[in-house]
Amino acid sequence: RDLSPRLSAPLLSPAFPRKNRISSNEPRAHHETMAQWTPPGFCDALWHFFKVQWYFFVTYFFGNWWTNVKPSTKFYHKVLVIGDSVAAGFGDYVTCLAPYGITRHLAVMVSKEHTVRQAWGFVNAGVCGSTSDDWHPGCKSSYSTVRSNGMLLGFLDSLLFRRRPLWRETLDNPRYKDAEIVIVCVGLEDSRHGAEPKKPVRTRDNVRAICTALRSRGKEVILCTIPLRWRLQDEKKNNVFAKDKERNELLAGVVASAGDPQLTLGCDLGSPEFCRQGLYTADAIHFCSEGYRKFAGAFKETLVPAMVRVEAKTWKQLI
């Protein structure tokens, strides 16, 4: 008599439905991270609200205008970061008069690189809530201070100051325009606040114009794709995830079609490598400090060769 356990039919159903099993053709890590995306609790949402208000307060009253930005010299160079809330470091740990976002983490990582021999400064000129339309070189209207500084501070700022278009306010500013390397990270807000939110082609055209204008000034340009809203990937009625994914493909195409060695793609923030809830804040859109650290670690692989190229020009001039 056969006394071995019979494991034939009932185990696959209903306890293990076929649709939940992982296909051998798809990466297991991607499926495991999908299951971890849970909505934040009340305490998490409340803590996120206070962190957002603190971020707006610190960046408005203790932002770049308090920072001593030294001019570039033969042995001192600058990296300028422009773009939306991801470039601005929204979601990172912030303190008064201290760097935040990707600039904070890149400065630490680059200082340990033995191939970088000269001094470098990192300047964060990102603006929360800005779109690729706001950063277009031909834009003639000012950006929304309510989106960039919050409801209260943004309203007061609009009453007290008259802001210029972002391109003129940043790239024509003597403190920033001598930066040799410019990191462009924009497009995340286009799906909500862009002129044509349902047309990713609009983002591509704007970013291409930005990169072309920067290259005409002799800048090394490093382009980033945008983080995807992974929590929305399974919602059939919400096409934001699909549109943002298409934006990333078009942004990567800007670099590929240019064929310019001084226009490079930093890292793909929409890859499954960044599909982990622990890398994001409670809104599941913006990076937290751990996310920016991972972002900087992946981005460093493209940034360091660009820094070496800039330093090589200095050595050739001296020789």
Secondary structure, DSSP 8 states (H G I E B T S, - for coil): ---S---SSGGGSSSS-GGGS--TTS-HHHHHHHTT-----HHHHHHHHHHHHHHHHHHHHSSGGGS------SSEEEEEEEESHHHHTTTS---TTS--THHHHHHHHHTT-TT--SEEEEEE---TT--TTTT-TT--S---HHHHH-HHHHHHHHHH-----HHHHHHTSTTTTT-SEEEEE--TTHHHHSSSTT-HHHHHHHHHHHHHHHHHTT-EEEE------GGGTT-TT--HHHHHHHHHHHHHHHHHHH--TTEEE---TTSGGG--GGGB-TTSSSB-HHHHHHHHHHHHHHHHHHHHHHHHHHHHHH-
